Amino acid sequence: MKKTIRFGVIGCGLMGREFAGAAARWSQLASGIAKPEIVGVADPNPAARDWFRDNFPAVRISSEDYRDLLADPGIDAIYAAVPHLLHEKVYIDVLESGKHLLGEKPFGIDKAANDRILAAVKKHPELVVRCSSEFPYYPGCQELIRRIGADAFGKIIEVRSSFCHSSDMDPEKPVNWKRQVEKNGEYGCMGDLGIHTQHVPFRMGWTPENVFAKLTKIIRERPDGKGGRAPCLTWDNALLVSDVRGADGDLFPLVMRTMRLMPGATNSWSLEVLGLKSSARFTTDDPNAFFYTDSWGKEQAWCRVGVGYKPMIPTVTGGIFEFGFPDAILQMWAAFLLELEGREPAFGLLRPEETALSHRLQTAALLSHREGRVVSLTEI
Ligand SMILES: NC(=O)c1ccc[n+]([C@@H]2O[C@H](COP(=O)([O-])OP(=O)(O)OC[C@H]3O[C@@H](n4cnc5c(N)ncnc54)[C@H](O)[C@@H]3O)[C@@H](O)[C@H]2O)c1
């Protein structure tokens, strides 16, 4: 019999519902991992909470005030998926209540907020605290991670990591909190998308020494949803180039792109490693594919293999089937539950100290763009 961990969800929007979807198909997982059960939800929007009540009979507490979940001794852990402005207050309150936390990125609206969250994490070493990041759990990305670990690439020439959307290409899309600096933060697209480009590089030990950033604002005004227009002050697109020291002591460029305006992209995440011995890439644009180079005499040939359904944590799904976004979410949650049980998944979720590195990098990127220069991370 699997152990049950009772969860409260704070923020019942897009990502809150994704967690609920993963919890609902826990039987898909083949191994005996503790099961999450959503017993409480908090959101000021009653319709958002009602969706949970209608679909999850175990929900016994529904409140507009998240502190009602924190006061409930029948809740072991919290998933918090709220606008960035609220991260600091909500995450610190969760930790002070003694509950484990999976928080959403960027883990604080800015570096000062992240510093204060990290201080609360430090005060509670008994709690498991992680930040959400699902893309590394695609089987194609897992293959890339295995090859990095096996030193398959030789001397690294360059690493490219990107996360691109096209939903903002429509200038008539109404403004929402993700386009407002006061709620989303000064980082703009980096705060929304940046951590996704950093989880694998950071975990591989590729720590940026510095950054040169080009940030762009393309659409400066949008409908406000009430018949008027509202300014759109967040950065739309960001290009970050950092020096990283490889295992051989030489520097290589780590190029990170986060774009809200990328023609043709949906939720397109990709990671590419170029090396002297071989190269490889994975993109969610072609999620069943893993691309790698093979030698053809002295030439390099790009090959494509269909990886099938071979996730990090085994499931009952046949290996011949194909993998998608909700599967990556399920894998991430299974990895988190393993961490909650004190077990170590092959590739764990983003740790608080990695969110702190992300904030240093993105704060340095803002300064780099403002001053038009390379900024060392030691300045931050
Ligand atoms: N991991 C991912 O792939 C991914 C994708 C999208 C968003 N996110 C992150 O998830 C978080 C939420 O984003 P979203 O897209 O779900 O946003 P959303 O706007 O769809 O949902 C946010 C919810 O929070 C609720 N909320 C607002 N104030 C609250 C409060 N005081 N207490 C409780 N709930 C409150 C809102 O009513 C809303 O239902 C953000 O940190 C965002 O960066 C992660």
The ligand as an ORCA input file, in Angstrom:
! r2SCAN-3c Opt
* xyz 0 1
  N       6.247     25.302    -14.360
  C       5.676     25.856    -15.410
  O       5.794     25.374    -16.532
  C       4.841     27.084    -15.232
  C       3.966     27.507    -16.244
  C       3.179     28.648    -16.017
  C       3.295     29.345    -14.824
  N       4.181     28.911    -13.877
  C       4.311     29.643    -12.585
  O       3.186     29.293    -11.772
  C       2.800     30.413    -10.975
  C       1.322     30.713    -11.258
  O       1.174     30.903    -12.648
  P      -0.150     30.426    -13.393
  O       0.172     30.414    -14.854
  O      -0.749     29.214    -12.771
  O      -1.057     31.714    -13.098
  P      -2.636     31.845    -13.092
  O      -2.907     33.301    -13.187
  O      -3.277     30.910    -14.064
  O      -3.009     31.320    -11.617
  C      -2.669     32.003    -10.453
  C      -3.777     31.791     -9.435
  O      -3.370     32.379     -8.212
  C      -4.550     32.892     -7.618
  N      -4.229     33.827     -6.550
  C      -4.010     35.164     -6.612
  N      -3.806     35.659     -5.383
  C      -3.886     34.610     -4.516
  C      -3.794     34.472     -3.104
  N      -3.558     35.524     -2.310
  N      -3.953     33.226     -2.564
  C      -4.188     32.161     -3.330
  N      -4.308     32.232     -4.681
  C      -4.159     33.443     -5.260
  C      -5.280     33.532     -8.797
  O      -6.646     33.769     -8.480
  C      -5.089     32.451     -9.848
  O      -6.140     31.490     -9.839
  C       3.774     31.549    -11.327
  O       4.815     31.558    -10.387
  C       4.299     31.162    -12.698
  O       5.602     31.657    -12.960
  C       4.921     27.791    -14.051
*
